[in-house]
Amino acid sequence: MCCWKVCLIGLFLHVVVAQQPNDNAAVQMPPQIADEEDPCGKRHHVEIGQTCAFVATANHLTIDELLLLNPGLKCNPFFSDVNLCVDHGASGRVLDDAIAASGYRILSRQEMEENLAGSHTPAVEPDTIDTGNGR
């Protein structure tokens, strides 16, 4: 066999072996988010079939709190294989920040009743509703 053919076969085998996966090679993992970078204290991995109500209840949250902790979350349809924030983080700062940023505040039952009692909205009588038919 000619010397150049041996070299060519050797080069071919070198390239083929180099392209084979190495079981002993270290797998590179993405860097983990440091606790101070991720303000969420705990995350829930959503499995197929889980709903917002299930995730909220399982983590002692209301659906409103779950939505505040995960801006942009759409509950219907609910996607699986995502990690949702389900904990307020250190000292509850995630939920507190979300509420502050929204401009809303959560009223107590007494505050809601006082607001309703103080409102000047007349009750609508069923026979005074204009249906557009002159009735």
C-alpha positions as CSV (number, residue, x, y, z in Angstrom):
1,M,0.0,0.0,0.0
2,C,1.3,3.5,-0.8
3,C,2.4,5.7,2.0
4,W,-0.1,8.5,1.1
5,K,-3.0,6.0,1.2
6,V,-2.0,5.0,4.8
7,C,-1.8,8.6,5.8
8,L,-5.2,9.3,4.2
9,I,-6.8,6.4,6.0
10,G,-5.2,7.4,9.3
11,L,-6.5,11.0,8.8
12,F,-10.0,9.7,8.1
13,L,-10.0,7.5,11.2
14,H,-8.8,10.3,13.3
15,V,-11.7,12.6,12.2
16,V,-14.3,9.8,12.7
17,V,-13.0,9.0,16.2
18,A,-12.9,12.7,17.1
19,Q,-16.6,13.1,16.1
20,Q,-17.8,10.2,18.4
21,P,-19.3,11.3,21.7
22,N,-17.1,10.7,24.7
23,D,-18.9,9.1,27.6
24,N,-16.2,10.3,30.0
25,A,-16.4,13.9,28.9
26,A,-17.8,16.3,31.5
27,V,-21.3,17.6,30.6
28,Q,-21.4,21.4,30.7
29,M,-24.3,22.6,32.7
30,P,-25.7,26.1,32.4
31,P,-24.7,28.3,35.3
32,Q,-27.1,28.3,38.2
33,I,-28.8,31.6,39.2
34,A,-27.5,32.8,42.4
35,D,-30.1,33.3,45.2
36,E,-29.5,37.0,45.2
37,E,-30.2,37.2,41.4
38,D,-33.4,35.2,41.6
39,P,-35.8,36.9,44.1
40,C,-38.2,33.9,44.0
41,G,-37.8,31.8,47.1
42,K,-39.2,28.6,45.6
43,R,-40.3,27.3,42.2
44,H,-42.9,24.7,41.2
45,H,-42.2,22.6,38.1
46,V,-45.6,22.3,36.3
47,E,-46.5,18.8,35.1
48,I,-48.9,17.9,32.3
49,G,-52.5,18.4,33.5
50,Q,-51.8,20.8,36.4
51,T,-53.8,24.0,36.4
52,C,-53.2,27.4,38.1
53,A,-55.7,26.4,40.8
54,F,-53.8,23.2,41.5
55,V,-50.4,24.9,41.6
56,A,-51.7,27.8,43.8
57,T,-53.5,25.4,46.3
58,A,-50.5,23.1,46.5
59,N,-48.3,26.0,47.4
60,H,-50.8,27.8,49.8
61,L,-51.3,30.7,47.4
62,T,-54.4,32.3,45.9
63,I,-54.6,32.4,42.1
64,D,-54.2,36.2,42.3
65,E,-50.9,35.7,44.2
66,L,-49.7,33.2,41.7
67,L,-50.4,35.6,38.9
68,L,-48.7,38.4,40.7
69,L,-45.6,36.3,41.3
70,N,-45.5,35.2,37.6
71,P,-46.2,38.3,35.4
72,G,-47.6,37.4,32.0
73,L,-48.8,34.0,33.1
74,K,-51.9,32.8,31.3
75,C,-53.9,30.2,33.2
76,N,-55.9,28.9,30.2
77,P,-54.4,27.1,28.4
78,F,-51.9,26.1,31.1
79,F,-48.5,25.0,29.8
80,S,-46.5,22.2,31.3
81,D,-42.8,21.9,31.7
82,V,-42.4,25.4,33.1
83,N,-41.1,26.5,36.5
84,L,-43.4,29.0,38.3
85,C,-42.5,31.2,41.2
86,V,-44.6,30.0,44.2
87,D,-42.9,31.6,47.1
88,H,-42.6,35.3,48.1
89,G,-38.9,35.1,48.4
90,A,-36.9,36.6,51.2
91,S,-39.2,38.5,53.5
92,G,-42.0,38.3,50.9
93,R,-40.3,40.9,48.7
94,V,-41.5,39.4,45.4
95,L,-45.2,39.6,46.2
96,D,-44.8,42.9,48.0
97,D,-42.9,44.4,45.0
98,A,-45.5,43.0,42.5
99,I,-48.4,44.5,44.5
100,A,-46.6,47.8,44.8
101,A,-45.8,47.9,41.1
102,S,-49.4,47.1,40.1
103,G,-50.9,50.1,41.9
104,Y,-53.5,47.9,43.5
105,R,-53.8,47.0,47.2
106,I,-55.7,44.1,48.7
107,L,-58.7,45.3,50.8
108,S,-59.9,43.6,53.9
109,R,-63.5,42.4,54.0
110,Q,-64.4,45.3,56.3
111,E,-62.9,47.8,53.9
112,M,-64.9,46.3,51.0
113,E,-68.2,46.5,53.0
114,E,-67.5,50.1,54.0
115,N,-66.8,51.0,50.3
116,L,-70.0,49.4,49.2
117,A,-72.0,51.0,52.0
118,G,-70.6,54.4,51.1
119,S,-71.1,54.2,47.4
120,H,-74.0,56.1,45.8
121,T,-74.8,53.5,43.1
122,P,-78.5,52.9,43.0
123,A,-79.7,49.4,42.9
124,V,-80.9,48.3,39.5
125,E,-84.5,47.1,39.5
126,P,-85.1,44.3,37.0
127,D,-88.2,46.0,35.5
128,T,-86.2,49.2,34.7
129,I,-83.5,47.6,32.5
130,D,-83.7,48.9,29.0
131,T,-83.5,45.9,26.7
132,G,-83.7,48.0,23.6
133,N,-87.2,46.7,22.8
134,G,-89.0,49.5,24.6
135,R,-90.1,47.2,27.4
